[in-house]
Amino acid sequence: MKLFVGLGNPGTKYAGNRHNIGFMAMDRIAADHGFTPWKKAFKGLVSEGRLGDARVLLLKPETFMNLSGQAVQSAMAFHKTALEDVVVFHDELDLAPGKMRLKQGGGHAGHNGLRSIHACVGEAYGRVRLGIGHPGHKDAVANYVLHDFAKADQDWLDDLLRGLSDGAEALAAGDGPKFSNAVALRTAPPRPSTGQARPEGKTPRKPPEPKPVKPEAAPETDSRSALQKLADRFR
């Protein structure tokens, strides 16, 4: 059993917050891949289904962000899930909005949800780091993550969530590069190959027209008689 965990805070008050992008990812995967309806379990909400050949449990902890590890530990213990089969989806201040990075193990970088998971189960789980950008000053971080995404963010946010769903089967199969590529195809699709556009207001130069060539004059007809020609030669 694979365990995908989306981090966030419970309740409608926080539903649209930047801090809840992990919850949003779980909701998109569940809806797109025909998972079971959400139900309460393991101090959170869970939905179960299959991604390719893998059985996957989606978990949204309802312990609030700072105690996320309790829900993860409870679900892992019940399903006897190995730590390497756990993937946590979370917001990442140090990535530009819409960017995604996949990581296995490592520190929590001050993220309170990851800090709690570290304390409860260890650090060797996978992470899907979802860029939300940085407000510019550390004192503004708490207010920033606990506010809703702006309207201007909706396009890139939708592309990112679709990409996560597109690549979910590859992620469950342990194919990180394929998962990352599926996300990139949504968030940074390749541009069609086209000719270079002509700068506005400029028209191409016409090639110079060839100068007309004057036809050679036809030789004049000699109207002299043979006797006159002979006489002229000896003048």
Secondary structure by P-SEA (a helix, b strand, c coil): cbbbbbbbbbcccccccccaaaaaaaaaaaaacccccccccccbbbbbbbccccbbbbbbbcccccaaaaaaaaaaaaaccccccbbbbbbbccccccbbbbbccccccccaaaaaaaacccccbbbbbbbccccccccaaaaaaaccccccaaaaaaaaaaaaaaaaaaaaaccaaaaaaaaaaaaccccccccccccccccccccccccccccccccccccccaaaaaaaaac
